[in-house]
């Protein structure tokens, strides 16, 4: 994958400089095996914080933000409309998110 790595790959890098996309409701544990992780530098370079701010009322770069199915649909539309690398990012994230919503009503983004 170009934009995300799994937890095993993050551990191999011995780094916590990632934004974690975690399945389900908020949990006090981070770095779960089924999470996707985006390097914080890439997240910032792509302006993902601003994009999330435009879709969500309460995005917290330094905390945990819950994403509902309705918010996910809005985020997909924004990323798709932006095109290019944002559409590529969406193509990596979408299968994970859609699988998440088969089991859970939300997912979380853990900031720095």
Buried (B, 14 or more C-beta within 10 A) or exposed (E): BEBBBBBEEBEEEEEEEBBBBBBBEEEEEBBBEEBBBBBBEBBBEBEBBEBBEEBBEEBBBEEBBBBEBEBBEBBBEBBEEBEEBBEBBBBBBBEBBEEBBEEEEBBBBBBE
